Amino acid sequence: MELNAYRIMWLFVFFDLPTETKKDRKNASVFRKNLLKNGFTMMQYSVYMRHCASGEAADTHEKRIQRILPPFGKVSILRITDKQYGNIMNFWGKSAQAIEPTPLQLELF
C-alpha cells in the first residue's frame, strides 16, 4: 500500500454536548477523554482531529467514535484527505499560523 496525500486521511470530530446537569458534564468529559485516548488532538474546544494513514484506519476510528457517543448532544465526523487538509488556513488573531506537519507514525491496527 503506497501512502500518498490522497490516501492519507484526517478525521475531524465536531460536537455540541449538553452541560446543564452534573451527569451531562460527566458524559461530555468522558467523551472528550475518550477522543484523546484514541489519538485525537484538540483543535478547538469542541473540534478534535486525528491523522489516519488510510481510509481503512479512518473507518476503524469512526466506528470507535460511534461506540463512545454520549446519550445526548450533537456529534459530527468529517473525513478529508491529506491533500485537502494541506489547504487549511489557521488564524490566531490576525496572524496566520503554519499548519502542523503530518505526523510521522506507523499505525499497527
NUKOL-816690 format. One record per residue: residue number from 1; x, y, z of N, C-alpha, C, O in turn; residue in one letter. Coordinates in steps of 0.2 Angstrom, whole numbers, plus 5000, padded with zeros to 4 digits. Each point is the difference from the previous one (the first is absolute). Example, Ala and Ser with C-alpha at 12.3 -4.5 7.8 and 13.67 -1.06 7.14 Angstrom:
2
+-------+------+------+------+-------+-------+-------+------+------+------+------+------+------+-------+
| tikol | n_xx | n_yy | n_zz | ca_xx | ca_yy | ca_zz | c_xx | c_yy | c_zz | o_xx | o_yy | o_zz | lumpa |
+-------+------+------+------+-------+-------+-------+------+------+------+------+------+------+-------+
|     1 | 5066 | 4972 | 5039 |  4996 |  5006 |  5000 | 5004 | 5006 | 5000 | 5005 | 4999 | 5003 |     a |
|     2 | 4993 | 5006 | 4993 |  5004 |  5006 |  5001 | 4996 | 5005 | 5003 | 5003 | 5006 | 5001 |     s |
+-------+------+------+------+-------+-------+-------+------+------+------+------+------+------+-------+
END
This chain:
109
+-------+------+------+------+-------+-------+-------+------+------+------+------+------+------+-------+
| tikol | n_xx | n_yy | n_zz | ca_xx | ca_yy | ca_zz | c_xx | c_yy | c_zz | o_xx | o_yy | o_zz | lumpa |
+-------+------+------+------+-------+-------+-------+------+------+------+------+------+------+-------+
|     1 | 5004 | 4994 | 5000 |  4996 |  5006 |  5000 | 5004 | 5006 | 5000 | 5004 | 5001 | 5005 |     m |
|     2 | 4996 | 5003 | 4990 |  5004 |  5006 |  4999 | 4996 | 5006 | 5004 | 4994 | 5001 | 4999 |     e |
|     3 | 5010 | 5003 | 5005 |  4997 |  5005 |  5004 | 5001 | 5006 | 4996 | 5005 | 5002 | 4997 |     l |
|     4 | 4989 | 5002 | 5001 |  5001 |  5006 |  4997 | 4995 | 5005 | 5003 | 4995 | 4998 | 5004 |     n |
|     5 | 5005 | 5008 | 4993 |  4995 |  5005 |  5003 | 4993 | 4999 | 4999 | 4996 | 5003 | 5003 |     a |
|     6 | 5002 | 4992 | 4992 |  4993 |  4999 |  4999 | 4998 | 4994 | 5004 | 4994 | 4999 | 5000 |     y |
|     7 | 5010 | 4997 | 5002 |  4998 |  4994 |  5004 | 5000 | 5002 | 5008 | 4996 | 4997 | 5004 |     r |
|     8 | 5009 | 5007 | 4998 |  5000 |  5002 |  5007 | 4994 | 5004 | 5002 | 4998 | 5004 | 4996 |     i |
|     9 | 4999 | 4995 | 5009 |  4994 |  5003 |  5002 | 5001 | 5004 | 5007 | 5004 | 4998 | 5004 |     m |
|    10 | 4992 | 5007 | 4997 |  4999 |  5004 |  5006 | 4993 | 4999 | 5002 | 4996 | 5001 | 4996 |     w |
|    11 | 5003 | 4997 | 5010 |  4993 |  5000 |  5003 | 4999 | 5006 | 5005 | 5005 | 5001 | 5004 |     l |
|    12 | 4990 | 5002 | 4995 |  4998 |  5006 |  5004 | 4993 | 4998 | 5004 | 4996 | 4997 | 4997 |     f |
|    13 | 5004 | 5004 | 5009 |  4994 |  4999 |  5004 | 4998 | 5006 | 5003 | 5004 | 5004 | 5004 |     v |
|    14 | 4990 | 4998 | 4994 |  4997 |  5007 |  5003 | 4994 | 4998 | 5004 | 4996 | 4995 | 4999 |     f |
|    15 | 5004 | 5008 | 5007 |  4994 |  4998 |  5004 | 4998 | 5006 | 5004 | 5003 | 5005 | 5002 |     f |
|    16 | 4990 | 4994 | 5000 |  4997 |  5005 |  5004 | 4996 | 4996 | 5005 | 4995 | 4997 | 4999 |     d |
|    17 | 5007 | 5002 | 5007 |  4998 |  4996 |  5005 | 4996 | 5004 | 5006 | 5003 | 5005 | 5002 |     l |
|    18 | 4992 | 4993 | 5001 |  4997 |  5003 |  5005 | 5004 | 5000 | 5007 | 5003 | 4995 | 5001 |     p |
|    19 | 4997 | 5011 | 5002 |  5003 |  5000 |  5007 | 4996 | 5003 | 5005 | 5003 | 5002 | 5005 |     t |
|    20 | 4991 | 4997 | 4995 |  4995 |  5003 |  5005 | 5001 | 4996 | 5007 | 5000 | 5003 | 5005 |     e |
|    21 | 5000 | 4991 | 4994 |  5000 |  4996 |  5007 | 5007 | 4997 | 5001 | 5004 | 5000 | 4995 |     t |
|    22 | 4997 | 4997 | 5011 |  5006 |  4997 |  5002 | 5001 | 4994 | 4995 | 5006 | 4999 | 4998 |     k |
|    23 | 4989 | 4997 | 5001 |  5001 |  4994 |  4996 | 5002 | 5002 | 4993 | 5004 | 4997 | 4996 |     k |
|    24 | 4993 | 5009 | 5001 |  5001 |  5002 |  4993 | 5008 | 5002 | 5000 | 5003 | 4998 | 4995 |     d |
|    25 | 4999 | 5006 | 5010 |  5007 |  5002 |  5000 | 5005 | 4994 | 5000 | 5005 | 5000 | 4997 |     r |
|    26 | 4993 | 4995 | 5007 |  5004 |  4994 |  5001 | 5000 | 4996 | 4993 | 5005 | 4998 | 4998 |     k |
|    27 | 4989 | 5002 | 4999 |  5000 |  4996 |  4993 | 5004 | 5004 | 4995 | 5004 | 4997 | 4996 |     n |
|    28 | 4996 | 5010 | 5004 |  5004 |  5004 |  4995 | 5008 | 4999 | 5002 | 5004 | 4999 | 4995 |     a |
|    29 | 4997 | 5001 | 5011 |  5007 |  4999 |  5002 | 5003 | 4993 | 4998 | 5006 | 4999 | 4998 |     s |
|    30 | 4990 | 4996 | 5003 |  5002 |  4993 |  4998 | 5001 | 4999 | 4993 | 5005 | 4997 | 4998 |     v |
|    31 | 4990 | 5007 | 4998 |  5001 |  4999 |  4993 | 5007 | 5004 | 4998 | 5003 | 4997 | 4995 |     f |
|    32 | 4998 | 5009 | 5007 |  5006 |  5003 |  4998 | 5007 | 4996 | 5002 | 5004 | 4999 | 4997 |     r |
|    33 | 4995 | 4998 | 5009 |  5006 |  4996 |  5003 | 5001 | 4994 | 4995 | 5006 | 4998 | 4999 |     k |
|    34 | 4988 | 4999 | 4999 |  5001 |  4994 |  4995 | 5003 | 5002 | 4994 | 5003 | 4996 | 4997 |     n |
|    35 | 4995 | 5010 | 5000 |  5003 |  5002 |  4994 | 5008 | 5001 | 5001 | 5003 | 4998 | 4995 |     l |
|    36 | 4999 | 5005 | 5010 |  5007 |  5001 |  5001 | 5003 | 4993 | 5001 | 5006 | 4999 | 4997 |     l |
|    37 | 4991 | 4996 | 5006 |  5003 |  4994 |  5001 | 5000 | 4996 | 4993 | 5005 | 4996 | 5000 |     k |
|    38 | 4991 | 5006 | 4996 |  5000 |  4997 |  4993 | 5005 | 5003 | 4995 | 4999 | 4999 | 4994 |     n |
|    39 | 5005 | 5006 | 5009 |  5005 |  5003 |  4995 | 4997 | 5007 | 4997 | 5004 | 5002 | 4996 |     g |
|    40 | 4991 | 5000 | 5006 |  4998 |  5007 |  4997 | 5003 | 5005 | 5004 | 5002 | 5000 | 5006 |     f |
|    41 | 4999 | 5006 | 4991 |  5002 |  5006 |  5003 | 4995 | 5006 | 5000 | 4996 | 5000 | 4995 |     t |
|    42 | 5004 | 5004 | 5010 |  4995 |  5005 |  5000 | 5003 | 5006 | 4995 | 5005 | 5002 | 5001 |     m |
|    43 | 4991 | 5000 | 4994 |  5001 |  5005 |  4996 | 4997 | 5006 | 5002 | 5003 | 5006 | 5000 |     m |
|    44 | 4991 | 4994 | 5003 |  4996 |  5005 |  5003 | 4996 | 4996 | 5005 | 5000 | 4994 | 5001 |     q |
|    45 | 4996 | 5010 | 5004 |  4997 |  4997 |  5005 | 4996 | 4994 | 4999 | 5000 | 4995 | 5003 |     y |
|    46 | 4996 | 5006 | 4992 |  4995 |  4994 |  4998 | 5002 | 4997 | 4993 | 4996 | 4997 | 4996 |     s |
|    47 | 5010 | 5004 | 5002 |  5003 |  4997 |  4993 | 5006 | 4996 | 5002 | 5005 | 5003 | 5002 |     v |
|    48 | 4995 | 4991 | 4996 |  5006 |  4996 |  5001 | 5002 | 4997 | 4994 | 4995 | 4999 | 4995 |     y |
|    49 | 5011 | 4999 | 5004 |  5002 |  4998 |  4993 | 5005 | 4994 | 5001 | 5004 | 4999 | 5005 |     m |
|    50 | 4997 | 4997 | 4990 |  5004 |  4994 |  5001 | 5003 | 4998 | 4993 | 4996 | 5000 | 4995 |     r |
|    51 | 5010 | 4999 | 5004 |  5003 |  4997 |  4994 | 4999 | 4993 | 4999 | 5001 | 4996 | 5005 |     h |
|    52 | 4997 | 5002 | 4989 |  5000 |  4993 |  4999 | 5003 | 4998 | 4994 | 5000 | 5003 | 4995 |     c |
|    53 | 5004 | 4991 | 5005 |  5005 |  4999 |  4994 | 4996 | 4997 | 4994 | 5002 | 5000 | 4995 |     a |
|    54 | 4991 | 4999 | 5006 |  4996 |  4997 |  4994 | 4993 | 5001 | 5002 | 4998 | 5001 | 5005 |     s |
|    55 | 4998 | 4998 | 4989 |  4993 |  5000 |  5001 | 4997 | 4994 | 5005 | 4996 | 5001 | 5004 |     g |
|    56 | 5008 | 4994 | 4996 |  4998 |  4994 |  5004 | 5001 | 5002 | 5007 | 4996 | 4998 | 5005 |     e |
|    57 | 5010 | 5005 | 4997 |  5001 |  5002 |  5007 | 4995 | 5005 | 5002 | 4998 | 5000 | 5006 |     a |
|    58 | 5000 | 5005 | 4989 |  4995 |  5005 |  5002 | 4993 | 4996 | 5001 | 4996 | 5002 | 5005 |     a |
|    59 | 5002 | 4993 | 4992 |  4994 |  4996 |  5001 | 5001 | 4997 | 5007 | 4994 | 5001 | 5004 |     d |
|    60 | 5011 | 4997 | 4998 |  5001 |  4997 |  5007 | 4999 | 5005 | 5005 | 4996 | 4999 | 5005 |     t |
|    61 | 5006 | 5007 | 4994 |  5000 |  5005 |  5005 | 4992 | 5003 | 5000 | 4998 | 5002 | 5005 |     h |
|    62 | 4999 | 4998 | 4989 |  4993 |  5002 |  5000 | 4996 | 4996 | 5004 | 4995 | 5002 | 5004 |     e |
|    63 | 5006 | 4991 | 4996 |  4996 |  4995 |  5003 | 5001 | 5001 | 5008 | 4996 | 4999 | 5004 |     k |
|    64 | 5011 | 5002 | 4998 |  5001 |  5002 |  5007 | 4996 | 5006 | 5003 | 4998 | 4999 | 5005 |     r |
|    65 | 5002 | 5006 | 4991 |  4996 |  5006 |  5002 | 4993 | 4998 | 5001 | 4997 | 5002 | 5004 |     i |
|    66 | 5000 | 4994 | 4991 |  4993 |  4998 |  5000 | 4999 | 4996 | 5007 | 4994 | 5001 | 5003 |     q |
|    67 | 5011 | 4995 | 4999 |  4999 |  4996 |  5006 | 5000 | 5005 | 5006 | 4997 | 4998 | 5006 |     r |
|    68 | 5006 | 5008 | 4994 |  5001 |  5004 |  5006 | 4996 | 5006 | 5000 | 5000 | 5004 | 5005 |     i |
|    69 | 4995 | 4996 | 4991 |  4995 |  5006 |  4999 | 4997 | 5001 | 5007 | 4997 | 4995 | 5003 |     l |
|    70 | 5002 | 5011 | 4999 |  4996 |  5001 |  5006 | 4993 | 5000 | 4999 | 4998 | 5000 | 4994 |     p |
|    71 | 4998 | 4999 | 5011 |  4992 |  4999 |  4998 | 4997 | 5006 | 4997 | 4995 | 4999 | 4997 |     p |
|    72 | 5007 | 5007 | 5005 |  4997 |  5006 |  4997 | 5005 | 5004 | 4997 | 5006 | 5000 | 5001 |     f |
|    73 | 4992 | 5005 | 4995 |  5004 |  5005 |  4996 | 5001 | 4998 | 4993 | 4998 | 4995 | 4997 |     g |
|    74 | 5006 | 5009 | 5000 |  5001 |  5000 |  4993 | 5008 | 4998 | 4998 | 5004 | 5004 | 5003 |     k |
|    75 | 4997 | 4991 | 4993 |  5007 |  4998 |  4999 | 5000 | 4999 | 4992 | 4996 | 4997 | 4997 |     v |
|    76 | 5009 | 5007 | 5000 |  5001 |  4999 |  4993 | 5007 | 4998 | 4998 | 5005 | 5002 | 5004 |     s |
|    77 | 4996 | 4993 | 4991 |  5007 |  4998 |  4998 | 5001 | 5002 | 4993 | 4996 | 4999 | 4996 |     i |
|    78 | 5010 | 5004 | 5003 |  5001 |  5002 |  4993 | 5007 | 4997 | 4998 | 5005 | 5000 | 5004 |     l |
|    79 | 4995 | 4997 | 4990 |  5006 |  4996 |  4998 | 5003 | 5004 | 4994 | 4996 | 5001 | 4995 |     r |
|    80 | 5010 | 5001 | 5005 |  5003 |  5003 |  4994 | 5007 | 4997 | 4999 | 5003 | 4997 | 5004 |     i |
|    81 | 4999 | 5004 | 4989 |  5007 |  4997 |  4999 | 5005 | 5005 | 5002 | 4999 | 5006 | 5002 |     t |
|    82 | 5007 | 4992 | 4998 |  5006 |  5004 |  5002 | 5001 | 5005 | 4995 | 5002 | 5006 | 5002 |     d |
|    83 | 4996 | 4993 | 4992 |  5001 |  5005 |  4995 | 4995 | 5006 | 5001 | 5002 | 5006 | 5000 |     k |
|    84 | 4992 | 4992 | 5002 |  4995 |  5005 |  5002 | 5002 | 5004 | 5006 | 5000 | 5006 | 5001 |     q |
|    85 | 5003 | 4991 | 5004 |  5002 |  5003 |  5006 | 5006 | 5005 | 4999 | 5000 | 5004 | 5004 |     y |
|    86 | 5004 | 4994 | 4991 |  5005 |  5005 |  4999 | 4998 | 5007 | 4998 | 5004 | 5004 | 5000 |     g |
|    87 | 4990 | 4997 | 4998 |  4997 |  5006 |  4998 | 4997 | 5004 | 5006 | 4997 | 5006 | 4999 |     n |
|    88 | 5004 | 4991 | 5007 |  4997 |  5004 |  5006 | 5003 | 5006 | 5002 | 5006 | 5001 | 4999 |     i |
|    89 | 4991 | 5004 | 5003 |  5003 |  5006 |  5002 | 4998 | 5001 | 5007 | 4994 | 5001 | 5002 |     m |
|    90 | 5010 | 5000 | 5003 |  4999 |  5001 |  5007 | 5002 | 5007 | 5002 | 5005 | 5002 | 4998 |     n |
|    91 | 4991 | 5001 | 5006 |  5001 |  5007 |  5002 | 5000 | 5000 | 5008 | 4995 | 4998 | 5002 |     f |
|    92 | 5009 | 5005 | 5001 |  5000 |  5002 |  5007 | 5001 | 5007 | 5000 | 5005 | 5003 | 4999 |     w |
|    93 | 4989 | 5001 | 5003 |  5000 |  5007 |  4999 | 5000 | 5002 | 4992 | 4997 | 4996 | 4997 |     g |
|    94 | 5007 | 5008 | 5001 |  5000 |  5002 |  4993 | 5006 | 4997 | 4997 | 5001 | 5001 | 4994 |     k |
|    95 | 5004 | 4995 | 5010 |  5005 |  4997 |  4996 | 4999 | 4993 | 4998 | 4997 | 4996 | 5004 |     s |
|    96 | 5005 | 5002 | 4991 |  4999 |  4993 |  4997 | 5006 | 4996 | 5004 | 5005 | 5002 | 5001 |     a |
|    97 | 4993 | 4992 | 5000 |  5004 |  4995 |  5003 | 5001 | 4994 | 4995 | 4995 | 4998 | 4997 |     q |
|    98 | 5011 | 5000 | 5003 |  5002 |  4994 |  4996 | 4996 | 4994 | 5002 | 4999 | 4999 | 5006 |     a |
|    99 | 4999 | 4996 | 4989 |  4997 |  4994 |  5002 | 5005 | 4996 | 5003 | 5006 | 5000 | 4999 |     i |
|   100 | 4992 | 4995 | 5006 |  5005 |  4996 |  5003 | 5002 | 4994 | 4995 | 4995 | 4998 | 4996 |     e |
|   101 | 5011 | 5000 | 5004 |  5002 |  4995 |  4995 | 4996 | 4993 | 5001 | 4998 | 4999 | 5006 |     p |
|   102 | 5001 | 4997 | 4989 |  4997 |  4994 |  5000 | 5004 | 4996 | 5005 | 5007 | 4999 | 4999 |     t |
|   103 | 4990 | 4997 | 5006 |  5004 |  4996 |  5005 | 5003 | 4994 | 4996 | 4998 | 4997 | 4995 |     p |
|   104 | 5009 | 5002 | 5007 |  5003 |  4995 |  4997 | 5000 | 4994 | 5005 | 5004 | 4999 | 5005 |     l |
|   105 | 4990 | 4997 | 4994 |  4999 |  4994 |  5005 | 4998 | 4994 | 4996 | 4997 | 5001 | 4994 |     q |
|   106 | 5003 | 4994 | 5008 |  4998 |  4993 |  4997 | 4995 | 4998 | 5005 | 5000 | 4999 | 5006 |     l |
|   107 | 4994 | 5000 | 4991 |  4994 |  4997 |  5003 | 5000 | 4992 | 4999 | 5000 | 4998 | 4994 |     e |
|   108 | 4999 | 4998 | 5011 |  5001 |  4993 |  5000 | 4993 | 4997 | 5000 | 4999 | 4994 | 4999 |     l |
|   109 | 4995 | 5010 | 5002 |  4994 |  4997 |  5000 | 4995 | 5004 | 4996 | 4994 | 4999 | 5000 |     f |
+-------+------+------+------+-------+-------+-------+------+------+------+------+------+------+-------+
END
